[in-house]
């Protein structure tokens, strides 16, 4: 029986409201209250003195590109990046090639995920081919093992089709994850609409395009009772819409990304495509509103929207480069810097946003150190400074705005189902 004894760390488990220096025990892939004297003698010991021991991080919004786009990322390389970032559970978006709109593709992804070092859960498409015209077979997708429905970057534009989709999703006890965007307002847009887009001569992307769909989804959730989750909220007005919906008891949740809490449209001044993303970086007022939403519970969790692209795809004119950045290996230090250091969040609150609260949105068996739970652990040094180098990182792509930047907070060990999968910069 595999035994692990993690000693002397600051143990933070928001699910059990635990925050104190102590030990964590693991036997046969599960957390246990303690080990016997005989077990302690044979257990592998990890001395976590000066380190934080918390549940493995959970990300419900990643793109691993397999099948079909393996020049950008694979389930294996994406999972390795996740482990290096302290993530033990991730949820993959269905915009692969082919898209995940049938049970066969779900089975393929699950077979590939079986060899991954972290838990990988698939999602299925809302519509056939992600074309927004007819509903995908939600029942067979659910039976095949998806954990949510989403058309991700291709928001369903028809309100009636979305109405039917959320009714079916509720029937099959599935959450809808929605990338909130009115396409009629964002055609050929490449950055936030405002003074900065005018100065740079780039087509602007109004925050109203997000606000309109967030409002629609709130109305549909209230009308049907279905759970709709808003992906990567970026607009101050959308945050306020969510705040009102939560007060009214409507069954909606939302996430924020590390890049939208850390960066603004001002970063685009050099036309660096590593700052081009969908939805775009917005204003300082929007950034502050997102942080306020995370503080008061309006926004429920952090999701990276890890979106790998090959170097030759990003290295072109700003208008033509694809949207998106990688983020799994930098998420924790960025959140520690922005939320804990600069905005005085309590560390357990930030860990809660990246573990328990993320897992609860999709009812995933993750995000806790409670005895009996699957033994997924992240051990990190909150004070260690290091230089992030995309070429030395685990993702197959290098499109990160934090390349060559000094970060504070570094994952030392990642444990999945009681096994050490990452330690001191190397996959185990």
Legacy VTK file of the C-alpha trace (Angstrom):
# vtk DataFile Version 3.0
C-alpha trace
ASCII
DATASET POLYDATA
POINTS 428 float
0.000 0.000 0.000
1.362 3.392 -1.034
1.827 5.610 2.020
2.692 9.316 2.122
3.288 11.518 5.149
3.429 15.249 4.434
4.925 16.923 7.509
5.163 20.427 8.972
3.431 22.374 6.210
0.871 25.153 6.499
-2.167 23.031 5.682
-4.960 25.030 4.033
-8.192 23.210 3.216
-11.101 25.632 2.709
-13.584 22.743 2.507
-12.905 21.857 6.159
-11.906 25.400 7.195
-8.470 24.133 8.127
-5.544 26.557 8.190
-2.733 25.578 10.511
0.698 23.996 10.512
0.346 20.235 10.599
0.541 16.944 8.736
-1.393 15.300 5.914
-1.580 11.523 5.594
-2.261 9.451 2.471
-2.878 5.723 2.144
-3.937 3.803 -0.976
-4.582 6.983 -2.929
-6.950 8.532 -0.368
-6.551 10.979 2.490
-6.695 9.362 5.925
-6.978 10.919 9.356
-3.708 9.377 10.505
-1.289 6.529 9.925
-0.475 3.795 12.405
2.966 3.733 14.016
3.953 0.870 11.707
2.679 2.735 8.638
4.614 5.869 9.601
7.820 3.847 9.647
7.313 2.718 6.040
5.679 5.893 4.654
7.427 8.189 2.207
7.946 11.495 4.013
7.712 14.934 2.418
8.975 17.718 4.685
6.809 20.747 3.831
8.255 23.121 6.437
7.824 26.689 5.197
5.508 25.507 2.411
1.746 25.587 1.859
-0.071 22.255 1.544
-3.479 22.546 -0.096
-5.866 20.524 -2.262
-4.735 20.033 -5.841
-5.820 23.027 -7.911
-8.873 22.678 -10.165
-9.317 24.369 -13.563
-12.665 23.991 -15.312
-11.573 25.804 -18.493
-8.601 24.500 -20.508
-7.871 23.716 -24.156
-5.666 20.677 -24.739
-6.233 20.656 -28.549
-6.320 16.883 -28.952
-7.597 15.387 -31.207
-6.579 17.183 -34.374
-4.434 20.123 -33.254
-1.544 18.344 -31.591
1.012 20.790 -32.991
-0.339 23.215 -30.352
-0.809 20.870 -27.380
-1.703 17.303 -26.495
-3.589 15.899 -23.562
-0.239 14.638 -22.235
1.701 17.900 -22.578
-1.229 19.958 -21.333
-1.573 17.675 -18.325
2.127 17.980 -17.591
1.781 21.773 -17.680
-1.175 21.436 -15.326
0.814 19.308 -12.874
3.707 21.788 -12.970
1.238 24.525 -12.081
-0.209 22.579 -9.145
-3.404 21.563 -10.953
-4.620 18.029 -10.409
-8.043 18.299 -12.078
-8.811 20.009 -15.398
-11.843 20.241 -17.672
-11.161 20.311 -21.439
-13.140 22.364 -23.927
-14.635 20.584 -26.969
-13.291 22.821 -29.782
-10.925 20.144 -31.080
-10.756 18.693 -34.613
-13.206 17.022 -34.817
-15.244 18.802 -32.178
-16.687 16.785 -29.301
-20.286 16.466 -30.481
-20.577 12.655 -30.381
-19.917 9.813 -27.975
-17.065 8.412 -30.071
-14.926 11.515 -29.678
-15.640 11.567 -25.950
-14.406 7.958 -25.753
-11.222 8.895 -27.630
-10.466 11.770 -25.271
-11.110 9.618 -22.215
-8.772 6.918 -23.532
-6.021 9.492 -24.071
-6.691 11.048 -20.681
-6.195 7.689 -18.971
-2.445 8.092 -19.475
-2.344 11.707 -18.269
-0.656 12.591 -14.967
-3.729 14.553 -13.778
-7.504 14.027 -13.842
-8.841 15.199 -17.231
-12.589 15.587 -17.741
-14.153 16.161 -21.187
-16.986 18.498 -22.117
-19.362 18.139 -25.043
-20.725 20.589 -27.589
-24.052 22.343 -27.177
-24.642 22.236 -30.938
-23.675 19.900 -33.778
-20.285 20.908 -35.143
-20.327 23.913 -32.811
-22.211 25.642 -35.624
-25.061 26.984 -33.493
-27.769 25.534 -35.742
-29.026 22.316 -34.135
-28.532 20.681 -30.768
-25.913 17.981 -30.295
-27.095 14.675 -28.717
-26.801 15.780 -25.088
-28.091 12.501 -23.670
-25.535 10.296 -25.412
-22.757 12.783 -24.603
-23.703 12.669 -20.936
-23.808 8.878 -20.994
-20.349 8.840 -22.633
-18.922 10.775 -19.696
-18.894 14.531 -20.304
-19.176 16.816 -17.261
-20.649 19.912 -18.968
-21.914 21.329 -22.260
-20.335 24.255 -24.086
-19.662 25.647 -27.541
-16.834 27.599 -25.890
-15.490 30.262 -28.280
-18.563 30.011 -30.524
-21.336 31.359 -28.334
-24.812 30.147 -29.347
-26.396 33.215 -30.951
-29.986 32.002 -31.232
-31.864 32.697 -28.016
-34.473 30.050 -28.836
-31.825 27.392 -29.492
-30.069 28.324 -26.246
-33.421 28.120 -24.452
-33.880 24.545 -25.671
-30.254 23.714 -24.864
-30.514 24.756 -21.230
-33.764 22.820 -20.815
-32.088 19.649 -22.109
-28.998 20.331 -19.986
-31.158 20.562 -16.884
-32.876 17.298 -17.853
-29.499 15.526 -17.978
-28.145 17.348 -14.887
-25.448 19.092 -16.917
-24.134 22.621 -16.523
-23.918 24.899 -19.554
-20.583 26.737 -19.803
-21.025 29.814 -21.982
-18.513 32.076 -23.670
-20.694 35.199 -23.571
-20.366 37.095 -26.849
-22.804 38.698 -29.281
-21.019 37.984 -32.571
-22.847 40.731 -34.437
-20.968 43.276 -32.311
-17.484 41.720 -32.549
-16.945 40.966 -36.245
-13.231 41.465 -37.054
-12.697 43.030 -33.601
-9.302 42.313 -32.034
-9.157 44.315 -28.763
-11.303 46.233 -26.298
-13.213 49.126 -27.828
-12.107 52.491 -26.474
-9.472 55.179 -26.612
-6.668 52.596 -26.771
-8.131 50.773 -29.796
-8.551 54.100 -31.578
-4.966 55.098 -30.844
-3.611 51.750 -32.071
-5.837 51.703 -35.150
-7.347 48.334 -34.239
-10.983 47.260 -34.510
-12.674 47.643 -31.124
-14.621 44.989 -29.211
-17.330 46.517 -26.981
-17.953 45.089 -23.522
-21.675 45.336 -24.356
-21.221 42.234 -26.546
-20.486 40.299 -23.364
-23.062 42.081 -21.205
-25.948 41.273 -23.556
-25.297 37.521 -23.485
-24.678 37.471 -19.731
-28.076 39.154 -19.311
-29.684 36.652 -21.689
-28.253 33.715 -19.778
-29.432 35.090 -16.452
-32.940 35.427 -17.881
-32.856 31.891 -19.303
-31.592 30.469 -16.019
-34.340 32.238 -14.095
-36.929 31.026 -16.617
-35.807 27.375 -16.651
-33.928 26.858 -13.387
-30.974 25.481 -15.352
-27.416 26.099 -14.176
-25.495 28.366 -16.561
-21.845 29.220 -15.916
-20.356 32.366 -17.476
-16.825 31.782 -18.688
-14.046 34.389 -18.296
-16.109 37.433 -17.295
-14.288 40.661 -18.226
-16.794 43.524 -18.063
-17.631 45.594 -14.983
-21.255 45.676 -16.104
-21.343 41.882 -16.447
-20.002 41.605 -12.900
-22.834 43.825 -11.697
-25.394 41.772 -13.621
-24.066 38.637 -11.916
-24.156 40.345 -8.522
-27.852 41.163 -8.942
-28.609 37.655 -10.204
-26.910 36.084 -7.198
-28.920 38.301 -4.841
-32.087 37.111 -6.604
-31.102 33.467 -6.105
-30.741 32.692 -9.821
-28.772 29.524 -10.611
-25.789 31.126 -12.344
-22.047 31.072 -11.668
-19.037 32.754 -13.251
-15.261 32.636 -13.464
-12.407 35.104 -13.891
-9.010 34.443 -15.466
-5.575 35.290 -14.062
-4.814 37.443 -17.107
-7.960 39.539 -16.794
-7.252 40.308 -13.134
-3.604 41.128 -13.834
-3.535 42.944 -17.198
-5.398 45.659 -19.091
-5.665 46.907 -22.665
-2.626 49.108 -22.007
-0.453 45.988 -22.472
-1.289 45.974 -26.196
0.726 49.126 -26.920
3.531 47.171 -28.590
1.150 45.013 -30.696
2.477 41.905 -28.932
0.115 39.083 -29.918
0.771 37.330 -26.608
-1.643 39.895 -25.159
-4.341 39.137 -27.740
-7.146 37.045 -26.325
-10.883 36.412 -26.442
-12.504 38.095 -24.604
-9.963 40.910 -24.786
-8.072 42.647 -22.019
-10.214 45.566 -20.912
-9.849 48.720 -18.816
-8.456 49.267 -15.333
-12.018 49.881 -14.105
-13.075 46.497 -15.494
-10.056 44.797 -13.925
-10.888 46.244 -10.530
-14.539 45.238 -10.878
-13.520 41.614 -11.571
-11.327 41.596 -8.449
-14.205 43.047 -6.422
-16.455 40.302 -7.813
-14.007 37.630 -6.673
-13.778 39.265 -3.251
-17.525 39.325 -2.534
-18.452 35.992 -4.157
-20.133 37.410 -7.253
-17.552 35.533 -9.314
-17.134 31.962 -8.163
-13.739 30.716 -9.256
-10.546 31.175 -11.252
-10.238 29.483 -14.664
-7.103 29.815 -16.785
-8.602 29.446 -20.282
-5.254 27.813 -21.127
-5.195 28.277 -24.918
-2.026 27.048 -26.670
-1.070 28.186 -30.168
2.037 27.311 -32.171
4.723 30.046 -32.448
4.235 30.487 -36.198
0.532 31.114 -35.622
1.064 33.845 -33.040
4.058 35.422 -34.809
2.127 37.447 -37.383
0.205 40.691 -37.801
-1.964 41.470 -34.778
-5.214 41.361 -36.776
-4.530 37.840 -38.038
-2.985 36.143 -35.008
-5.264 33.748 -33.094
-6.649 34.677 -29.688
-5.427 33.070 -26.502
-2.531 32.428 -24.144
-1.222 29.529 -22.079
-1.699 29.887 -18.347
-1.550 26.697 -16.305
2.046 27.077 -15.122
1.698 30.752 -14.169
-1.834 30.898 -12.715
-0.926 30.363 -9.071
1.892 32.953 -8.831
-0.142 35.507 -10.800
-3.121 35.065 -8.466
-0.879 35.247 -5.396
0.609 38.496 -6.671
-2.604 40.209 -7.783
-5.027 38.961 -5.156
-2.970 38.254 -2.032
-0.075 40.705 -2.287
-1.691 43.663 -4.058
-5.343 43.327 -3.028
-4.957 41.803 0.437
-7.067 38.684 -0.127
-6.546 36.042 2.526
-4.562 33.119 1.133
-7.279 30.550 2.029
-9.784 32.609 0.005
-7.605 32.448 -3.118
-6.993 28.728 -2.646
-10.758 28.253 -2.272
-11.327 30.001 -5.621
-8.833 27.621 -7.257
-9.931 24.382 -5.567
-13.229 23.728 -3.774
-15.308 26.419 -5.456
-14.123 25.464 -8.940
-14.810 21.775 -8.313
-18.266 22.443 -6.880
-19.473 24.221 -10.024
-19.329 20.933 -11.956
-19.703 18.605 -8.939
-16.227 17.169 -9.456
-14.671 14.871 -6.831
-11.838 17.280 -6.046
-10.855 20.338 -4.035
-10.532 18.979 -0.482
-8.092 17.287 1.894
-10.931 15.578 3.807
-10.235 11.980 4.895
-11.730 9.571 2.366
-11.322 11.958 -0.564
-9.009 11.245 -3.493
-5.515 12.334 -2.443
-4.782 15.224 -4.790
-2.341 17.754 -3.308
-0.499 20.916 -4.306
2.531 21.896 -2.237
3.974 25.323 -2.997
6.407 27.910 -1.669
4.512 31.226 -1.535
7.724 33.231 -1.182
10.045 31.707 -3.801
10.849 33.984 -6.739
11.691 32.518 -10.129
11.875 33.403 -13.817
9.246 31.796 -16.012
10.740 30.587 -19.291
8.231 29.247 -21.817
10.935 27.292 -23.648
11.778 25.389 -20.463
8.133 24.888 -19.503
5.952 21.834 -20.091
3.318 23.196 -22.460
3.956 22.493 -26.122
3.283 26.164 -26.936
5.018 29.331 -25.739
2.333 32.013 -26.095
2.507 33.589 -22.640
2.651 37.264 -21.632
4.702 36.227 -18.583
7.651 34.790 -20.512
10.963 35.874 -18.920
9.080 37.604 -16.093
9.945 37.224 -12.411
7.128 35.509 -10.522
6.660 34.876 -6.799
5.183 31.616 -5.589
6.299 28.273 -6.987
4.831 24.793 -6.982
7.240 22.292 -5.445
5.237 19.034 -5.474
2.007 17.856 -7.101
0.344 14.643 -5.930
-2.468 12.945 -7.869
-4.406 10.022 -6.377
-1.676 9.584 -3.781
1.198 9.496 -6.300
3.830 12.186 -6.742
3.604 13.256 -10.397
5.660 16.465 -10.271
8.455 17.485 -7.926
11.097 20.223 -7.965
10.705 21.155 -11.620
10.472 17.634 -13.030
7.749 15.185 -13.920
8.042 12.051 -11.816
LINES 1 429
428 0 1 2 3 4 5 6 7 8 9 10 11 12 13 14 15 16 17 18 19 20 21 22 23 24 25 26 27 28 29 30 31 32 33 34 35 36 37 38 39 40 41 42 43 44 45 46 47 48 49 50 51 52 53 54 55 56 57 58 59 60 61 62 63 64 65 66 67 68 69 70 71 72 73 74 75 76 77 78 79 80 81 82 83 84 85 86 87 88 89 90 91 92 93 94 95 96 97 98 99 100 101 102 103 104 105 106 107 108 109 110 111 112 113 114 115 116 117 118 119 120 121 122 123 124 125 126 127 128 129 130 131 132 133 134 135 136 137 138 139 140 141 142 143 144 145 146 147 148 149 150 151 152 153 154 155 156 157 158 159 160 161 162 163 164 165 166 167 168 169 170 171 172 173 174 175 176 177 178 179 180 181 182 183 184 185 186 187 188 189 190 191 192 193 194 195 196 197 198 199 200 201 202 203 204 205 206 207 208 209 210 211 212 213 214 215 216 217 218 219 220 221 222 223 224 225 226 227 228 229 230 231 232 233 234 235 236 237 238 239 240 241 242 243 244 245 246 247 248 249 250 251 252 253 254 255 256 257 258 259 260 261 262 263 264 265 266 267 268 269 270 271 272 273 274 275 276 277 278 279 280 281 282 283 284 285 286 287 288 289 290 291 292 293 294 295 296 297 298 299 300 301 302 303 304 305 306 307 308 309 310 311 312 313 314 315 316 317 318 319 320 321 322 323 324 325 326 327 328 329 330 331 332 333 334 335 336 337 338 339 340 341 342 343 344 345 346 347 348 349 350 351 352 353 354 355 356 357 358 359 360 361 362 363 364 365 366 367 368 369 370 371 372 373 374 375 376 377 378 379 380 381 382 383 384 385 386 387 388 389 390 391 392 393 394 395 396 397 398 399 400 401 402 403 404 405 406 407 408 409 410 411 412 413 414 415 416 417 418 419 420 421 422 423 424 425 426 427
